[in-house]
């Protein structure tokens, strides 16, 4: 017989809160790969949270100098 164990969420900040905190702490911008390595979550999950934060106008994005990747900035960092 298959045994299923139900687990509860771990206490602390949600992944979205962690992502927002990282972006806000990095005034010079942060890439999705940097976020991934710090929060240890899949890029697909981080992309969902970043899209939601952009829609909520909590963060903004700019293309990197090569024009292929995005750099995420805190919203209050707009010039």
Phi and psi in degrees as a GROMACS rama.xvg file:
@    title "Ramachandran Plot"
@    xaxis  label "Phi"
@    yaxis  label "Psi"
@TYPE xy
-80.9898  133.229  UNK-2
-105.783  125.736  UNK-3
-109.602  128.829  UNK-4
-112.225  124.088  UNK-5
-92.0504  127.978  UNK-6
-111.679  156.274  UNK-7
-105.731  162.612  UNK-8
-64.9902  145.849  UNK-9
-76.8495  146.579  UNK-10
-69.4026  157.557  UNK-11
119.322  -167.87  UNK-12
-70.2176  146.958  UNK-13
-74.6884  166.295  UNK-14
-61.0754  -39.8702  UNK-15
-63.9429  -39.257  UNK-16
-65.3856  -38.8004  UNK-17
-63.9024  -44.1501  UNK-18
-62.4439  -46.6741  UNK-19
-60.9994  -43.1844  UNK-20
-61.7997  -41.2223  UNK-21
-63.6209  -45.6849  UNK-22
-63.4974  -42.9168  UNK-23
-66.4171  -31.6964  UNK-24
-75.5269  -23.0179  UNK-25
-105.002  81.0303  UNK-26
-60.5051  -25.4877  UNK-27
-86.7235  1.08519  UNK-28
101.903  157.134  UNK-29
-145.815  145.19  UNK-30
-94.3678  164.192  UNK-31
-65.5109  -32.6338  UNK-32
-67.0332  -37.3526  UNK-33
-65.8592  -42.8288  UNK-34
-60.664  -45.023  UNK-35
-57.6071  -44.6905  UNK-36
-69.0183  -27.9807  UNK-37
-82.0756  -46.06  UNK-38
-88.8368  -11.0799  UNK-39
57.0599  50.6385  UNK-40
-128.762  158.393  UNK-41
-64.8104  147.737  UNK-42
-57.7579  -37.2845  UNK-43
-60.285  -38.5806  UNK-44
-68.7299  -42.055  UNK-45
-64.616  -39.4527  UNK-46
-59.0313  -41.1527  UNK-47
-60.5024  -47.0149  UNK-48
-66.7728  -39.3837  UNK-49
-63.8712  -41.7056  UNK-50
-60.5281  -42.0084  UNK-51
-65.6611  -40.609  UNK-52
-67.3397  -35.3292  UNK-53
-67.03  -44.2393  UNK-54
-62.4877  -34.8631  UNK-55
-79.9674  -0.999559  UNK-56
61.2896  30.5816  UNK-57
-86.5708  -27.3317  UNK-58
-137.613  164.138  UNK-59
-129.409  166.799  UNK-60
-130.024  154.796  UNK-61
-140.426  148.409  UNK-62
-71.3223  149.045  UNK-63
-72.3222  174.887  UNK-64
-60.4727  -30.8944  UNK-65
-77.0978  -15.4311  UNK-66
79.4507  14.355  UNK-67
-111.675  -24.0983  UNK-68
-121.534  167.782  UNK-69
-108.064  146.255  UNK-70
-116.53  133.957  UNK-71
-103.123  134.833  UNK-72
-127.842  152.173  UNK-73
-67.5302  147.317  UNK-74
-59.2972  -38.5613  UNK-75
-71.108  -1.26465  UNK-76
-91.2287  11.688  UNK-77
-73.4778  133.549  UNK-78
